[in-house]
């Protein structure tokens, strides 16, 4: 029996990192049974003149902009309204949860999830999808306040690279070079990402050095 396709709602920072890889297309595609989609709010975050595009100018390429636009879910009522209502709830109570962590001394700096973050998570829950993010505050809120763990859970960029590799869309060398490029670019990767990489791929992660330097 064929396994049903699981939708994954991918947030901005996560899919931007995926575009460091040579795989095309990414958003809208299915890898090892998981279809990567996003929402229109995250497309706005990579539109011309945005802070994200100022950091990653290559995102302004027409082919990438078209790919992101085509992968945005088209939502209708009542799901659209349900998502908006849930997003407001998740943001309000999620930020209270993060504020308590700060008050209790468990984190050193105040953190919040944005309305876009909350909409990504709410969309995943309402559509019975997984969510993909590298932002630990959003992952925490997802684990504590949402039901996405029943639908594929919370994934990150490394998990998605693993799905690409399992699906035969990415080989080991391309995966290593993609992660190395993240390190070289100074990407703020998920907490404990090195341990997670080791668990996923059964090998130590690359660092920011070029492959030529590492081989000498």
C-alpha beads as a LAMMPS data file, in Angstrom:
LAMMPS data file: protein, C-alpha beads

216 atoms
215 bonds

1 atom types
1 bond types

-500.0 500.0 xlo xhi
-500.0 500.0 ylo yhi
-500.0 500.0 zlo zhi

Masses

1 110.0

Atoms # bond

1 1 1 0.000 0.000 0.000
2 1 1 1.421 3.385 -1.018
3 1 1 2.169 5.728 1.858
4 1 1 0.124 8.949 1.608
5 1 1 2.004 12.171 0.917
6 1 1 2.687 14.266 4.035
7 1 1 2.651 18.007 3.502
8 1 1 5.366 20.013 5.264
9 1 1 4.798 23.731 5.820
10 1 1 8.266 25.264 5.575
11 1 1 9.134 28.604 7.161
12 1 1 11.327 31.226 5.507
13 1 1 14.699 30.586 7.137
14 1 1 14.376 26.867 6.528
15 1 1 13.610 27.011 2.814
16 1 1 16.225 29.713 2.221
17 1 1 18.852 27.303 3.551
18 1 1 17.573 24.541 1.308
19 1 1 18.288 26.759 -1.691
20 1 1 21.997 26.559 -0.848
21 1 1 21.707 23.012 -2.244
22 1 1 21.812 22.242 -5.985
23 1 1 18.341 20.648 -5.944
24 1 1 15.726 22.383 -8.103
25 1 1 12.839 22.710 -7.723
26 1 1 12.523 22.456 -3.925
27 1 1 9.333 24.115 -2.750
28 1 1 6.329 22.348 -4.193
29 1 1 8.327 19.161 -4.719
30 1 1 7.953 15.838 -2.948
31 1 1 10.939 14.141 -1.334
32 1 1 10.623 10.640 0.104
33 1 1 6.874 11.082 0.643
34 1 1 7.002 14.641 2.018
35 1 1 5.777 17.571 -0.086
36 1 1 7.376 20.901 0.827
37 1 1 4.924 23.811 0.748
38 1 1 4.760 27.254 2.295
39 1 1 2.336 30.151 2.814
40 1 1 2.002 33.529 1.127
41 1 1 3.332 35.374 4.201
42 1 1 6.727 33.732 3.810
43 1 1 6.824 34.706 0.132
44 1 1 6.438 38.335 1.206
45 1 1 9.506 37.881 3.418
46 1 1 11.639 37.074 0.345
47 1 1 10.097 39.656 -1.987
48 1 1 12.148 42.352 -3.688
49 1 1 13.578 44.870 -1.215
50 1 1 13.093 42.655 1.833
51 1 1 15.752 42.194 4.483
52 1 1 16.077 38.542 3.512
53 1 1 16.792 39.378 -0.130
54 1 1 19.302 42.051 0.905
55 1 1 21.241 39.279 2.666
56 1 1 20.694 36.676 -0.050
57 1 1 20.494 38.626 -3.348
58 1 1 20.253 35.417 -5.388
59 1 1 16.753 34.904 -3.974
60 1 1 15.563 37.694 -6.267
61 1 1 16.118 35.462 -9.309
62 1 1 12.844 35.165 -11.209
63 1 1 12.910 31.372 -11.290
64 1 1 13.213 31.157 -7.498
65 1 1 10.570 33.813 -6.913
66 1 1 8.213 31.935 -9.231
67 1 1 8.918 28.671 -7.454
68 1 1 8.171 30.145 -4.033
69 1 1 4.999 31.815 -5.306
70 1 1 3.739 28.603 -6.902
71 1 1 4.293 26.646 -3.680
72 1 1 2.147 28.947 -1.514
73 1 1 -0.969 27.149 -0.369
74 1 1 -4.277 28.485 -1.676
75 1 1 -6.553 28.493 1.351
76 1 1 -10.312 28.917 1.493
77 1 1 -12.868 29.340 4.220
78 1 1 -13.439 27.903 6.721
79 1 1 -9.805 26.736 6.881
80 1 1 -8.456 30.239 6.252
81 1 1 -10.392 31.672 9.179
82 1 1 -9.533 28.726 11.414
83 1 1 -5.838 29.207 10.664
84 1 1 -5.964 32.911 11.483
85 1 1 -7.768 32.277 14.761
86 1 1 -5.354 29.527 15.760
87 1 1 -2.345 31.640 14.755
88 1 1 -3.391 34.413 17.116
89 1 1 -3.831 31.884 19.918
90 1 1 -0.468 30.237 19.280
91 1 1 1.345 33.553 19.125
92 1 1 -0.252 34.912 22.282
93 1 1 0.279 31.822 24.405
94 1 1 3.563 30.913 22.757
95 1 1 5.061 34.277 23.608
96 1 1 3.785 33.956 27.178
97 1 1 5.594 30.619 27.353
98 1 1 8.810 32.199 26.060
99 1 1 8.431 35.106 28.483
100 1 1 8.156 32.667 31.391
101 1 1 11.369 30.954 30.289
102 1 1 13.084 34.340 30.447
103 1 1 11.606 35.133 33.860
104 1 1 12.682 31.723 35.187
105 1 1 16.218 32.303 33.934
106 1 1 16.084 29.439 31.442
107 1 1 16.933 31.718 28.514
108 1 1 19.161 34.795 28.634
109 1 1 17.501 37.000 26.024
110 1 1 13.825 37.675 25.286
111 1 1 12.462 35.727 22.331
112 1 1 9.127 35.824 20.547
113 1 1 7.481 34.168 17.599
114 1 1 6.175 36.440 14.872
115 1 1 2.687 36.378 13.404
116 1 1 4.154 34.786 10.261
117 1 1 5.733 32.044 12.389
118 1 1 2.411 31.479 14.118
119 1 1 0.591 31.278 10.778
120 1 1 3.074 28.685 9.504
121 1 1 2.437 26.557 12.578
122 1 1 -1.325 27.095 12.519
123 1 1 -1.467 26.145 8.844
124 1 1 0.385 22.911 9.574
125 1 1 -2.014 22.012 12.372
126 1 1 -5.223 22.852 10.501
127 1 1 -4.070 20.979 7.386
128 1 1 -2.744 17.996 9.386
129 1 1 0.751 18.683 8.066
130 1 1 4.253 18.718 9.520
131 1 1 6.142 21.965 10.064
132 1 1 9.769 22.729 9.179
133 1 1 11.723 25.413 11.008
134 1 1 15.209 26.068 12.328
135 1 1 13.902 28.536 14.924
136 1 1 13.946 26.909 18.356
137 1 1 11.239 29.241 19.785
138 1 1 8.813 28.139 17.076
139 1 1 9.819 24.491 17.507
140 1 1 9.207 24.819 21.263
141 1 1 5.776 26.361 20.781
142 1 1 4.951 23.650 18.254
143 1 1 5.863 20.932 20.742
144 1 1 4.133 22.539 23.712
145 1 1 0.984 24.100 22.258
146 1 1 0.158 22.465 18.932
147 1 1 -0.819 19.042 17.647
148 1 1 1.624 18.877 14.727
149 1 1 3.495 16.006 16.412
150 1 1 0.582 13.824 15.314
151 1 1 1.076 14.770 11.664
152 1 1 4.807 14.371 11.077
153 1 1 6.042 16.652 13.822
154 1 1 8.655 19.383 13.692
155 1 1 11.441 19.047 11.133
156 1 1 14.451 21.249 10.438
157 1 1 16.775 21.926 7.506
158 1 1 18.895 18.864 8.237
159 1 1 15.820 16.640 8.312
160 1 1 14.760 17.996 4.925
161 1 1 18.227 17.408 3.463
162 1 1 17.935 13.863 4.748
163 1 1 14.583 13.428 2.971
164 1 1 16.136 14.734 -0.240
165 1 1 18.974 12.250 0.087
166 1 1 16.679 9.353 0.937
167 1 1 14.590 10.211 -2.103
168 1 1 17.628 10.144 -4.366
169 1 1 17.452 13.869 -5.142
170 1 1 20.674 14.730 -3.320
171 1 1 23.862 12.691 -2.976
172 1 1 26.204 12.581 0.011
173 1 1 28.751 14.946 -1.512
174 1 1 26.082 17.536 -2.318
175 1 1 24.675 17.254 1.194
176 1 1 28.118 17.787 2.748
177 1 1 28.838 20.790 0.533
178 1 1 25.429 22.293 1.309
179 1 1 26.007 22.093 5.057
180 1 1 29.570 23.380 4.624
181 1 1 28.205 26.379 2.733
182 1 1 25.878 27.098 5.662
183 1 1 28.873 27.158 7.988
184 1 1 30.892 29.369 5.638
185 1 1 27.970 31.772 5.328
186 1 1 27.613 32.079 9.100
187 1 1 24.127 30.573 9.202
188 1 1 22.627 30.270 12.692
189 1 1 21.827 26.574 12.574
190 1 1 19.460 24.767 14.971
191 1 1 20.528 24.026 18.525
192 1 1 22.628 20.870 18.806
193 1 1 22.742 20.636 15.023
194 1 1 26.087 18.804 15.059
195 1 1 24.704 15.992 17.206
196 1 1 21.594 15.844 15.034
197 1 1 23.728 15.629 11.890
198 1 1 25.706 12.753 13.399
199 1 1 22.510 10.901 14.281
200 1 1 20.971 11.421 10.845
201 1 1 23.966 10.621 8.669
202 1 1 26.179 8.544 10.982
203 1 1 29.180 10.788 10.393
204 1 1 30.679 13.979 11.779
205 1 1 29.382 17.193 10.206
206 1 1 31.566 19.353 7.958
207 1 1 32.977 22.646 9.149
208 1 1 33.392 25.894 7.269
209 1 1 36.632 24.912 5.554
210 1 1 36.667 24.087 1.881
211 1 1 36.714 20.448 0.871
212 1 1 40.232 20.919 -0.591
213 1 1 41.573 22.125 2.746
214 1 1 39.922 19.296 4.652
215 1 1 41.381 16.675 2.343
216 1 1 44.989 17.763 2.836

Bonds

1 1 1 2
2 1 2 3
3 1 3 4
4 1 4 5
5 1 5 6
6 1 6 7
7 1 7 8
8 1 8 9
9 1 9 10
10 1 10 11
11 1 11 12
12 1 12 13
13 1 13 14
14 1 14 15
15 1 15 16
16 1 16 17
17 1 17 18
18 1 18 19
19 1 19 20
20 1 20 21
21 1 21 22
22 1 22 23
23 1 23 24
24 1 24 25
25 1 25 26
26 1 26 27
27 1 27 28
28 1 28 29
29 1 29 30
30 1 30 31
31 1 31 32
32 1 32 33
33 1 33 34
34 1 34 35
35 1 35 36
36 1 36 37
37 1 37 38
38 1 38 39
39 1 39 40
40 1 40 41
41 1 41 42
42 1 42 43
43 1 43 44
44 1 44 45
45 1 45 46
46 1 46 47
47 1 47 48
48 1 48 49
49 1 49 50
50 1 50 51
51 1 51 52
52 1 52 53
53 1 53 54
54 1 54 55
55 1 55 56
56 1 56 57
57 1 57 58
58 1 58 59
59 1 59 60
60 1 60 61
61 1 61 62
62 1 62 63
63 1 63 64
64 1 64 65
65 1 65 66
66 1 66 67
67 1 67 68
68 1 68 69
69 1 69 70
70 1 70 71
71 1 71 72
72 1 72 73
73 1 73 74
74 1 74 75
75 1 75 76
76 1 76 77
77 1 77 78
78 1 78 79
79 1 79 80
80 1 80 81
81 1 81 82
82 1 82 83
83 1 83 84
84 1 84 85
85 1 85 86
86 1 86 87
87 1 87 88
88 1 88 89
89 1 89 90
90 1 90 91
91 1 91 92
92 1 92 93
93 1 93 94
94 1 94 95
95 1 95 96
96 1 96 97
97 1 97 98
98 1 98 99
99 1 99 100
100 1 100 101
101 1 101 102
102 1 102 103
103 1 103 104
104 1 104 105
105 1 105 106
106 1 106 107
107 1 107 108
108 1 108 109
109 1 109 110
110 1 110 111
111 1 111 112
112 1 112 113
113 1 113 114
114 1 114 115
115 1 115 116
116 1 116 117
117 1 117 118
118 1 118 119
119 1 119 120
120 1 120 121
121 1 121 122
122 1 122 123
123 1 123 124
124 1 124 125
125 1 125 126
126 1 126 127
127 1 127 128
128 1 128 129
129 1 129 130
130 1 130 131
131 1 131 132
132 1 132 133
133 1 133 134
134 1 134 135
135 1 135 136
136 1 136 137
137 1 137 138
138 1 138 139
139 1 139 140
140 1 140 141
141 1 141 142
142 1 142 143
143 1 143 144
144 1 144 145
145 1 145 146
146 1 146 147
147 1 147 148
148 1 148 149
149 1 149 150
150 1 150 151
151 1 151 152
152 1 152 153
153 1 153 154
154 1 154 155
155 1 155 156
156 1 156 157
157 1 157 158
158 1 158 159
159 1 159 160
160 1 160 161
161 1 161 162
162 1 162 163
163 1 163 164
164 1 164 165
165 1 165 166
166 1 166 167
167 1 167 168
168 1 168 169
169 1 169 170
170 1 170 171
171 1 171 172
172 1 172 173
173 1 173 174
174 1 174 175
175 1 175 176
176 1 176 177
177 1 177 178
178 1 178 179
179 1 179 180
180 1 180 181
181 1 181 182
182 1 182 183
183 1 183 184
184 1 184 185
185 1 185 186
186 1 186 187
187 1 187 188
188 1 188 189
189 1 189 190
190 1 190 191
191 1 191 192
192 1 192 193
193 1 193 194
194 1 194 195
195 1 195 196
196 1 196 197
197 1 197 198
198 1 198 199
199 1 199 200
200 1 200 201
201 1 201 202
202 1 202 203
203 1 203 204
204 1 204 205
205 1 205 206
206 1 206 207
207 1 207 208
208 1 208 209
209 1 209 210
210 1 210 211
211 1 211 212
212 1 212 213
213 1 213 214
214 1 214 215
215 1 215 216
